[in-house]
Amino acid sequence: MRDYRPASVCRPSDPVLQARVKSNRENSGGSGFFDYQVPKAALTSNKGFGRLIRSTSDRGVLVMLDRRIQHVNYGNIFIESLPPYRITNDISDVQRFMGRADVDLIADRLAEAAEISA
């Protein structure tokens, strides 16, 4: 089972990110968040999905634990950037899809992520 996490996540305090957001705002009058940060994050998640599924015989689960993906307007950018897939909020769907072999590992990882985000 592969475990992919983005190699780097830019924090709002990152000076390079701040410069790019400022440049975007000054040059196009757009929002650095909506016009730069969200598309960049969506591209990163799409790359992660591509690393998970490389052939038609591969199977995998992409877990996004950030509720904003489904509940705020910019979440659609993430959802629409990925290849066709099924969305669920029910761990039993994941268990059926993956089979019993990886279920305990998936549940453990979800529990760990929930503790980190709390």
Residue pairs with C-beta under 8 A, 6 or more apart in sequence:
1 102
1 105
2 51
2 52
2 60
3 109
4 48
4 51
4 52
5 48
6 44
6 45
6 48
10 16
10 17
10 37
10 40
11 17
12 18
17 37
20 32
20 36
21 32
21 33
21 36
21 37
22 32
24 30
24 31
24 32
24 35
24 36
25 31
25 32
28 35
30 36
34 74
38 74
38 77
39 77
41 78
42 77
42 78
42 81
43 81
45 62
45 64
45 78
45 81
45 82
46 81
46 82
48 62
49 62
49 82
49 83
52 58
52 60
52 62
53 59
53 60
53 83
59 97
59 98
61 94
61 97
61 98
61 106
62 82
62 85
63 106
63 109
63 110
63 113
64 78
65 110
65 113
65 114
65 117
66 117
68 74
68 75
69 75
69 78
69 79
70 79
70 87
79 87
86 93
88 94
91 106
91 107
91 110
94 103
94 106
95 103
95 106
98 106
